[in-house]
Amino acid sequence: MIKSNDYSEADDALPHEHYMKLAMQQAVAAFEADEVPVGAVIVHQQRVIGAAHNMTVQLRDPTAHAEMMAITQAAEAIGDWRLEDCTLYATLEPCPMCAGAILQARIPNVVFGAADPKGGAVESMYTLLSDARLNHKSVVTSGVFAQDCGDILTEFFRNKRAMGKK
């Protein structure tokens, strides 16, 4: 079982690793709340201005993905919808909805952990954040703690299947 304190030590890590550990804490919180365990953190000038996890079940809202919730928090924190000097950290490759929101928010840097071969819109199925036809692009760093980010999802869905749920 993955526990939140597994990701509490982040002080001596490199920046991407540090913030991905914070995103993993959010994913663990989602796991514990019986939500799909995805976490996201948005950083502006080395300060976390948004941190969230999936809440689609709790809020009964299909748009309540970790990235969407963190983007809303970050925009509120800086008082602007443009998050031009920010980096978004997500434990799972963003889906098309979240990638679209990242583009709309003008987030220039995106770091994610596990790839999503069935729904990823950054590198796996689509490449929305680097599509030359769009007016904004993001620099993407993938694979940060990919194994850990993938393991929590695997455990979550294994548990669901064992209980006969989808």
PyMOL CGO cylinders between C-alpha atoms (Angstrom):
from pymol import cmd
from pymol.cgo import CYLINDER

trace = [
    CYLINDER, 0.00, 0.00, 0.00, 1.30, 3.45, -0.91, 0.3, 1, 1, 1, 1, 1, 1,
    CYLINDER, 1.30, 3.45, -0.91, 1.22, 5.97, 1.94, 0.3, 1, 1, 1, 1, 1, 1,
    CYLINDER, 1.22, 5.97, 1.94, 1.41, 9.75, 1.89, 0.3, 1, 1, 1, 1, 1, 1,
    CYLINDER, 1.41, 9.75, 1.89, 4.57, 9.83, 3.99, 0.3, 1, 1, 1, 1, 1, 1,
    CYLINDER, 4.57, 9.83, 3.99, 6.39, 7.90, 1.24, 0.3, 1, 1, 1, 1, 1, 1,
    CYLINDER, 6.39, 7.90, 1.24, 6.67, 11.23, -0.59, 0.3, 1, 1, 1, 1, 1, 1,
    CYLINDER, 6.67, 11.23, -0.59, 7.20, 13.64, 2.30, 0.3, 1, 1, 1, 1, 1, 1,
    CYLINDER, 7.20, 13.64, 2.30, 10.99, 13.97, 2.03, 0.3, 1, 1, 1, 1, 1, 1,
    CYLINDER, 10.99, 13.97, 2.03, 11.69, 16.35, -0.83, 0.3, 1, 1, 1, 1, 1, 1,
    CYLINDER, 11.69, 16.35, -0.83, 14.26, 18.80, 0.56, 0.3, 1, 1, 1, 1, 1, 1,
    CYLINDER, 14.26, 18.80, 0.56, 17.46, 17.48, -1.03, 0.3, 1, 1, 1, 1, 1, 1,
    CYLINDER, 17.46, 17.48, -1.03, 15.99, 16.49, -4.38, 0.3, 1, 1, 1, 1, 1, 1,
    CYLINDER, 15.99, 16.49, -4.38, 16.46, 18.23, -7.70, 0.3, 1, 1, 1, 1, 1, 1,
    CYLINDER, 16.46, 18.23, -7.70, 13.71, 20.74, -8.53, 0.3, 1, 1, 1, 1, 1, 1,
    CYLINDER, 13.71, 20.74, -8.53, 11.67, 18.47, -10.83, 0.3, 1, 1, 1, 1, 1, 1,
    CYLINDER, 11.67, 18.47, -10.83, 11.96, 15.63, -8.37, 0.3, 1, 1, 1, 1, 1, 1,
    CYLINDER, 11.96, 15.63, -8.37, 11.01, 17.86, -5.46, 0.3, 1, 1, 1, 1, 1, 1,
    CYLINDER, 11.01, 17.86, -5.46, 7.83, 19.13, -7.09, 0.3, 1, 1, 1, 1, 1, 1,
    CYLINDER, 7.83, 19.13, -7.09, 6.93, 15.72, -8.50, 0.3, 1, 1, 1, 1, 1, 1,
    CYLINDER, 6.93, 15.72, -8.50, 7.08, 14.35, -4.95, 0.3, 1, 1, 1, 1, 1, 1,
    CYLINDER, 7.08, 14.35, -4.95, 4.54, 17.01, -3.99, 0.3, 1, 1, 1, 1, 1, 1,
    CYLINDER, 4.54, 17.01, -3.99, 2.36, 15.92, -6.90, 0.3, 1, 1, 1, 1, 1, 1,
    CYLINDER, 2.36, 15.92, -6.90, 2.73, 12.32, -5.70, 0.3, 1, 1, 1, 1, 1, 1,
    CYLINDER, 2.73, 12.32, -5.70, 1.46, 13.40, -2.27, 0.3, 1, 1, 1, 1, 1, 1,
    CYLINDER, 1.46, 13.40, -2.27, -1.64, 14.66, -4.06, 0.3, 1, 1, 1, 1, 1, 1,
    CYLINDER, -1.64, 14.66, -4.06, -1.98, 11.36, -5.95, 0.3, 1, 1, 1, 1, 1, 1,
    CYLINDER, -1.98, 11.36, -5.95, -1.80, 9.45, -2.66, 0.3, 1, 1, 1, 1, 1, 1,
    CYLINDER, -1.80, 9.45, -2.66, -4.55, 11.70, -1.26, 0.3, 1, 1, 1, 1, 1, 1,
    CYLINDER, -4.55, 11.70, -1.26, -6.68, 10.81, -4.29, 0.3, 1, 1, 1, 1, 1, 1,
    CYLINDER, -6.68, 10.81, -4.29, -5.95, 7.11, -3.76, 0.3, 1, 1, 1, 1, 1, 1,
    CYLINDER, -5.95, 7.11, -3.76, -7.02, 7.38, -0.13, 0.3, 1, 1, 1, 1, 1, 1,
    CYLINDER, -7.02, 7.38, -0.13, -10.23, 9.18, -1.20, 0.3, 1, 1, 1, 1, 1, 1,
    CYLINDER, -10.23, 9.18, -1.20, -11.00, 6.40, -3.71, 0.3, 1, 1, 1, 1, 1, 1,
    CYLINDER, -11.00, 6.40, -3.71, -10.38, 8.72, -6.66, 0.3, 1, 1, 1, 1, 1, 1,
    CYLINDER, -10.38, 8.72, -6.66, -8.16, 7.83, -9.60, 0.3, 1, 1, 1, 1, 1, 1,
    CYLINDER, -8.16, 7.83, -9.60, -4.75, 8.65, -8.08, 0.3, 1, 1, 1, 1, 1, 1,
    CYLINDER, -4.75, 8.65, -8.08, -3.48, 11.55, -10.13, 0.3, 1, 1, 1, 1, 1, 1,
    CYLINDER, -3.48, 11.55, -10.13, -1.92, 14.62, -8.57, 0.3, 1, 1, 1, 1, 1, 1,
    CYLINDER, -1.92, 14.62, -8.57, -0.83, 17.97, -9.95, 0.3, 1, 1, 1, 1, 1, 1,
    CYLINDER, -0.83, 17.97, -9.95, 1.18, 20.90, -8.65, 0.3, 1, 1, 1, 1, 1, 1,
    CYLINDER, 1.18, 20.90, -8.65, 1.77, 24.28, -10.28, 0.3, 1, 1, 1, 1, 1, 1,
    CYLINDER, 1.77, 24.28, -10.28, 4.87, 26.26, -9.39, 0.3, 1, 1, 1, 1, 1, 1,
    CYLINDER, 4.87, 26.26, -9.39, 5.51, 29.97, -9.94, 0.3, 1, 1, 1, 1, 1, 1,
    CYLINDER, 5.51, 29.97, -9.94, 8.91, 31.40, -8.98, 0.3, 1, 1, 1, 1, 1, 1,
    CYLINDER, 8.91, 31.40, -8.98, 9.71, 28.31, -6.89, 0.3, 1, 1, 1, 1, 1, 1,
    CYLINDER, 9.71, 28.31, -6.89, 6.46, 28.65, -4.94, 0.3, 1, 1, 1, 1, 1, 1,
    CYLINDER, 6.46, 28.65, -4.94, 3.58, 26.19, -5.17, 0.3, 1, 1, 1, 1, 1, 1,
    CYLINDER, 3.58, 26.19, -5.17, 0.48, 28.14, -6.19, 0.3, 1, 1, 1, 1, 1, 1,
    CYLINDER, 0.48, 28.14, -6.19, -1.76, 25.20, -7.03, 0.3, 1, 1, 1, 1, 1, 1,
    CYLINDER, -1.76, 25.20, -7.03, -1.90, 21.65, -5.71, 0.3, 1, 1, 1, 1, 1, 1,
    CYLINDER, -1.90, 21.65, -5.71, -4.74, 19.23, -6.34, 0.3, 1, 1, 1, 1, 1, 1,
    CYLINDER, -4.74, 19.23, -6.34, -5.75, 15.69, -7.04, 0.3, 1, 1, 1, 1, 1, 1,
    CYLINDER, -5.75, 15.69, -7.04, -8.56, 14.12, -9.03, 0.3, 1, 1, 1, 1, 1, 1,
    CYLINDER, -8.56, 14.12, -9.03, -11.95, 14.82, -7.48, 0.3, 1, 1, 1, 1, 1, 1,
    CYLINDER, -11.95, 14.82, -7.48, -14.32, 13.67, -10.22, 0.3, 1, 1, 1, 1, 1, 1,
    CYLINDER, -14.32, 13.67, -10.22, -16.17, 11.21, -7.97, 0.3, 1, 1, 1, 1, 1, 1,
    CYLINDER, -16.17, 11.21, -7.97, -16.38, 13.46, -4.92, 0.3, 1, 1, 1, 1, 1, 1,
    CYLINDER, -16.38, 13.46, -4.92, -17.55, 16.50, -6.90, 0.3, 1, 1, 1, 1, 1, 1,
    CYLINDER, -17.55, 16.50, -6.90, -19.53, 14.47, -9.45, 0.3, 1, 1, 1, 1, 1, 1,
    CYLINDER, -19.53, 14.47, -9.45, -17.76, 16.54, -12.09, 0.3, 1, 1, 1, 1, 1, 1,
    CYLINDER, -17.76, 16.54, -12.09, -16.02, 14.99, -15.10, 0.3, 1, 1, 1, 1, 1, 1,
    CYLINDER, -16.02, 14.99, -15.10, -13.81, 18.08, -15.40, 0.3, 1, 1, 1, 1, 1, 1,
    CYLINDER, -13.81, 18.08, -15.40, -12.45, 17.81, -11.84, 0.3, 1, 1, 1, 1, 1, 1,
    CYLINDER, -12.45, 17.81, -11.84, -9.11, 16.40, -12.94, 0.3, 1, 1, 1, 1, 1, 1,
    CYLINDER, -9.11, 16.40, -12.94, -6.03, 17.22, -10.87, 0.3, 1, 1, 1, 1, 1, 1,
    CYLINDER, -6.03, 17.22, -10.87, -4.60, 19.52, -13.54, 0.3, 1, 1, 1, 1, 1, 1,
    CYLINDER, -4.60, 19.52, -13.54, -7.85, 21.44, -13.97, 0.3, 1, 1, 1, 1, 1, 1,
    CYLINDER, -7.85, 21.44, -13.97, -8.23, 21.96, -10.23, 0.3, 1, 1, 1, 1, 1, 1,
    CYLINDER, -8.23, 21.96, -10.23, -4.59, 23.08, -9.88, 0.3, 1, 1, 1, 1, 1, 1,
    CYLINDER, -4.59, 23.08, -9.88, -4.92, 25.49, -12.81, 0.3, 1, 1, 1, 1, 1, 1,
    CYLINDER, -4.92, 25.49, -12.81, -7.96, 27.11, -11.18, 0.3, 1, 1, 1, 1, 1, 1,
    CYLINDER, -7.96, 27.11, -11.18, -6.08, 27.46, -7.88, 0.3, 1, 1, 1, 1, 1, 1,
    CYLINDER, -6.08, 27.46, -7.88, -3.00, 28.89, -9.60, 0.3, 1, 1, 1, 1, 1, 1,
    CYLINDER, -3.00, 28.89, -9.60, -4.99, 31.46, -11.58, 0.3, 1, 1, 1, 1, 1, 1,
    CYLINDER, -4.99, 31.46, -11.58, -6.68, 32.55, -8.36, 0.3, 1, 1, 1, 1, 1, 1,
    CYLINDER, -6.68, 32.55, -8.36, -3.35, 32.75, -6.54, 0.3, 1, 1, 1, 1, 1, 1,
    CYLINDER, -3.35, 32.75, -6.54, -1.71, 35.06, -9.07, 0.3, 1, 1, 1, 1, 1, 1,
    CYLINDER, -1.71, 35.06, -9.07, -4.86, 36.89, -10.11, 0.3, 1, 1, 1, 1, 1, 1,
    CYLINDER, -4.86, 36.89, -10.11, -4.57, 36.13, -13.82, 0.3, 1, 1, 1, 1, 1, 1,
    CYLINDER, -4.57, 36.13, -13.82, -5.70, 33.40, -16.18, 0.3, 1, 1, 1, 1, 1, 1,
    CYLINDER, -5.70, 33.40, -16.18, -2.32, 33.51, -17.91, 0.3, 1, 1, 1, 1, 1, 1,
    CYLINDER, -2.32, 33.51, -17.91, 0.10, 31.26, -16.07, 0.3, 1, 1, 1, 1, 1, 1,
    CYLINDER, 0.10, 31.26, -16.07, 3.01, 32.26, -18.29, 0.3, 1, 1, 1, 1, 1, 1,
    CYLINDER, 3.01, 32.26, -18.29, 5.81, 31.89, -15.75, 0.3, 1, 1, 1, 1, 1, 1,
    CYLINDER, 5.81, 31.89, -15.75, 4.64, 28.60, -14.30, 0.3, 1, 1, 1, 1, 1, 1,
    CYLINDER, 4.64, 28.60, -14.30, 5.48, 24.92, -14.44, 0.3, 1, 1, 1, 1, 1, 1,
    CYLINDER, 5.48, 24.92, -14.44, 2.82, 22.25, -14.08, 0.3, 1, 1, 1, 1, 1, 1,
    CYLINDER, 2.82, 22.25, -14.08, 3.80, 18.90, -12.55, 0.3, 1, 1, 1, 1, 1, 1,
    CYLINDER, 3.80, 18.90, -12.55, 1.40, 15.99, -13.05, 0.3, 1, 1, 1, 1, 1, 1,
    CYLINDER, 1.40, 15.99, -13.05, 1.82, 12.38, -12.06, 0.3, 1, 1, 1, 1, 1, 1,
    CYLINDER, 1.82, 12.38, -12.06, 0.10, 11.20, -15.25, 0.3, 1, 1, 1, 1, 1, 1,
    CYLINDER, 0.10, 11.20, -15.25, 0.38, 12.48, -18.80, 0.3, 1, 1, 1, 1, 1, 1,
    CYLINDER, 0.38, 12.48, -18.80, -2.43, 15.01, -19.26, 0.3, 1, 1, 1, 1, 1, 1,
    CYLINDER, -2.43, 15.01, -19.26, -5.55, 14.03, -21.21, 0.3, 1, 1, 1, 1, 1, 1,
    CYLINDER, -5.55, 14.03, -21.21, -6.90, 16.12, -24.13, 0.3, 1, 1, 1, 1, 1, 1,
    CYLINDER, -6.90, 16.12, -24.13, -9.09, 18.24, -21.84, 0.3, 1, 1, 1, 1, 1, 1,
    CYLINDER, -9.09, 18.24, -21.84, -6.24, 19.03, -19.46, 0.3, 1, 1, 1, 1, 1, 1,
    CYLINDER, -6.24, 19.03, -19.46, -3.76, 19.62, -22.29, 0.3, 1, 1, 1, 1, 1, 1,
    CYLINDER, -3.76, 19.62, -22.29, -6.24, 22.08, -23.79, 0.3, 1, 1, 1, 1, 1, 1,
    CYLINDER, -6.24, 22.08, -23.79, -6.52, 23.90, -20.47, 0.3, 1, 1, 1, 1, 1, 1,
    CYLINDER, -6.52, 23.90, -20.47, -2.71, 23.98, -20.19, 0.3, 1, 1, 1, 1, 1, 1,
    CYLINDER, -2.71, 23.98, -20.19, -2.55, 25.64, -23.61, 0.3, 1, 1, 1, 1, 1, 1,
    CYLINDER, -2.55, 25.64, -23.61, -5.33, 28.10, -22.75, 0.3, 1, 1, 1, 1, 1, 1,
    CYLINDER, -5.33, 28.10, -22.75, -3.56, 29.03, -19.51, 0.3, 1, 1, 1, 1, 1, 1,
    CYLINDER, -3.56, 29.03, -19.51, -0.30, 29.56, -21.43, 0.3, 1, 1, 1, 1, 1, 1,
    CYLINDER, -0.30, 29.56, -21.43, 1.66, 27.28, -19.10, 0.3, 1, 1, 1, 1, 1, 1,
    CYLINDER, 1.66, 27.28, -19.10, 5.13, 27.13, -20.70, 0.3, 1, 1, 1, 1, 1, 1,
    CYLINDER, 5.13, 27.13, -20.70, 6.53, 24.10, -18.87, 0.3, 1, 1, 1, 1, 1, 1,
    CYLINDER, 6.53, 24.10, -18.87, 4.92, 20.74, -18.18, 0.3, 1, 1, 1, 1, 1, 1,
    CYLINDER, 4.92, 20.74, -18.18, 6.53, 17.87, -16.30, 0.3, 1, 1, 1, 1, 1, 1,
    CYLINDER, 6.53, 17.87, -16.30, 4.77, 14.55, -15.97, 0.3, 1, 1, 1, 1, 1, 1,
    CYLINDER, 4.77, 14.55, -15.97, 5.52, 11.15, -14.54, 0.3, 1, 1, 1, 1, 1, 1,
    CYLINDER, 5.52, 11.15, -14.54, 3.75, 8.19, -16.12, 0.3, 1, 1, 1, 1, 1, 1,
    CYLINDER, 3.75, 8.19, -16.12, 2.76, 8.06, -19.77, 0.3, 1, 1, 1, 1, 1, 1,
    CYLINDER, 2.76, 8.06, -19.77, -0.89, 7.37, -20.58, 0.3, 1, 1, 1, 1, 1, 1,
    CYLINDER, -0.89, 7.37, -20.58, -0.97, 5.19, -23.71, 0.3, 1, 1, 1, 1, 1, 1,
    CYLINDER, -0.97, 5.19, -23.71, -4.78, 5.09, -23.72, 0.3, 1, 1, 1, 1, 1, 1,
    CYLINDER, -4.78, 5.09, -23.72, -5.53, 8.78, -23.21, 0.3, 1, 1, 1, 1, 1, 1,
    CYLINDER, -5.53, 8.78, -23.21, -2.38, 10.89, -23.10, 0.3, 1, 1, 1, 1, 1, 1,
    CYLINDER, -2.38, 10.89, -23.10, -2.47, 14.06, -25.16, 0.3, 1, 1, 1, 1, 1, 1,
    CYLINDER, -2.47, 14.06, -25.16, 1.13, 15.21, -24.68, 0.3, 1, 1, 1, 1, 1, 1,
    CYLINDER, 1.13, 15.21, -24.68, 3.23, 12.38, -26.15, 0.3, 1, 1, 1, 1, 1, 1,
    CYLINDER, 3.23, 12.38, -26.15, 1.30, 9.10, -26.24, 0.3, 1, 1, 1, 1, 1, 1,
    CYLINDER, 1.30, 9.10, -26.24, -1.84, 9.47, -28.35, 0.3, 1, 1, 1, 1, 1, 1,
    CYLINDER, -1.84, 9.47, -28.35, -1.65, 13.14, -29.27, 0.3, 1, 1, 1, 1, 1, 1,
    CYLINDER, -1.65, 13.14, -29.27, 0.97, 15.88, -29.09, 0.3, 1, 1, 1, 1, 1, 1,
    CYLINDER, 0.97, 15.88, -29.09, -1.21, 18.87, -28.32, 0.3, 1, 1, 1, 1, 1, 1,
    CYLINDER, -1.21, 18.87, -28.32, 1.41, 20.78, -26.34, 0.3, 1, 1, 1, 1, 1, 1,
    CYLINDER, 1.41, 20.78, -26.34, 3.83, 20.79, -29.27, 0.3, 1, 1, 1, 1, 1, 1,
    CYLINDER, 3.83, 20.79, -29.27, 1.37, 21.03, -32.17, 0.3, 1, 1, 1, 1, 1, 1,
    CYLINDER, 1.37, 21.03, -32.17, 2.73, 23.70, -34.55, 0.3, 1, 1, 1, 1, 1, 1,
    CYLINDER, 2.73, 23.70, -34.55, -0.80, 24.56, -35.67, 0.3, 1, 1, 1, 1, 1, 1,
    CYLINDER, -0.80, 24.56, -35.67, -1.68, 25.96, -32.24, 0.3, 1, 1, 1, 1, 1, 1,
    CYLINDER, -1.68, 25.96, -32.24, -0.75, 29.41, -30.97, 0.3, 1, 1, 1, 1, 1, 1,
    CYLINDER, -0.75, 29.41, -30.97, 0.96, 28.19, -27.81, 0.3, 1, 1, 1, 1, 1, 1,
    CYLINDER, 0.96, 28.19, -27.81, 3.38, 25.41, -26.97, 0.3, 1, 1, 1, 1, 1, 1,
    CYLINDER, 3.38, 25.41, -26.97, 4.83, 23.99, -23.78, 0.3, 1, 1, 1, 1, 1, 1,
    CYLINDER, 4.83, 23.99, -23.78, 8.24, 22.52, -23.11, 0.3, 1, 1, 1, 1, 1, 1,
    CYLINDER, 8.24, 22.52, -23.11, 7.61, 18.98, -21.87, 0.3, 1, 1, 1, 1, 1, 1,
    CYLINDER, 7.61, 18.98, -21.87, 9.70, 16.84, -19.56, 0.3, 1, 1, 1, 1, 1, 1,
    CYLINDER, 9.70, 16.84, -19.56, 8.35, 13.33, -19.18, 0.3, 1, 1, 1, 1, 1, 1,
    CYLINDER, 8.35, 13.33, -19.18, 9.19, 10.31, -17.10, 0.3, 1, 1, 1, 1, 1, 1,
    CYLINDER, 9.19, 10.31, -17.10, 9.98, 11.98, -13.76, 0.3, 1, 1, 1, 1, 1, 1,
    CYLINDER, 9.98, 11.98, -13.76, 9.29, 9.25, -11.19, 0.3, 1, 1, 1, 1, 1, 1,
    CYLINDER, 9.29, 9.25, -11.19, 7.43, 7.41, -13.96, 0.3, 1, 1, 1, 1, 1, 1,
    CYLINDER, 7.43, 7.41, -13.96, 7.61, 4.06, -12.16, 0.3, 1, 1, 1, 1, 1, 1,
    CYLINDER, 7.61, 4.06, -12.16, 6.19, 5.40, -8.90, 0.3, 1, 1, 1, 1, 1, 1,
    CYLINDER, 6.19, 5.40, -8.90, 3.53, 7.42, -10.71, 0.3, 1, 1, 1, 1, 1, 1,
    CYLINDER, 3.53, 7.42, -10.71, 2.51, 4.36, -12.69, 0.3, 1, 1, 1, 1, 1, 1,
    CYLINDER, 2.51, 4.36, -12.69, 2.63, 2.00, -9.72, 0.3, 1, 1, 1, 1, 1, 1,
    CYLINDER, 2.63, 2.00, -9.72, 0.01, 3.89, -7.74, 0.3, 1, 1, 1, 1, 1, 1,
    CYLINDER, 0.01, 3.89, -7.74, -2.35, 3.80, -10.73, 0.3, 1, 1, 1, 1, 1, 1,
    CYLINDER, -2.35, 3.80, -10.73, -1.71, 0.08, -11.25, 0.3, 1, 1, 1, 1, 1, 1,
    CYLINDER, -1.71, 0.08, -11.25, -2.42, -0.63, -7.58, 0.3, 1, 1, 1, 1, 1, 1,
    CYLINDER, -2.42, -0.63, -7.58, -5.59, 1.46, -7.64, 0.3, 1, 1, 1, 1, 1, 1,
    CYLINDER, -5.59, 1.46, -7.64, -7.06, -0.30, -10.68, 0.3, 1, 1, 1, 1, 1, 1,
    CYLINDER, -7.06, -0.30, -10.68, -5.91, -3.74, -9.47, 0.3, 1, 1, 1, 1, 1, 1,
    CYLINDER, -5.91, -3.74, -9.47, -7.86, -3.11, -6.26, 0.3, 1, 1, 1, 1, 1, 1,
    CYLINDER, -7.86, -3.11, -6.26, -10.90, -1.98, -8.26, 0.3, 1, 1, 1, 1, 1, 1,
    CYLINDER, -10.90, -1.98, -8.26, -10.82, -5.10, -10.43, 0.3, 1, 1, 1, 1, 1, 1,
    CYLINDER, -10.82, -5.10, -10.43, -10.48, -7.30, -7.33, 0.3, 1, 1, 1, 1, 1, 1,
    CYLINDER, -10.48, -7.30, -7.33, -13.64, -5.70, -5.95, 0.3, 1, 1, 1, 1, 1, 1,
    CYLINDER, -13.64, -5.70, -5.95, -15.43, -6.16, -9.26, 0.3, 1, 1, 1, 1, 1, 1,
    CYLINDER, -15.43, -6.16, -9.26, -15.56, -2.43, -10.07, 0.3, 1, 1, 1, 1, 1, 1,
    CYLINDER, -15.56, -2.43, -10.07, -14.48, -0.57, -13.17, 0.3, 1, 1, 1, 1, 1, 1,
]
cmd.load_cgo(trace, "trace")
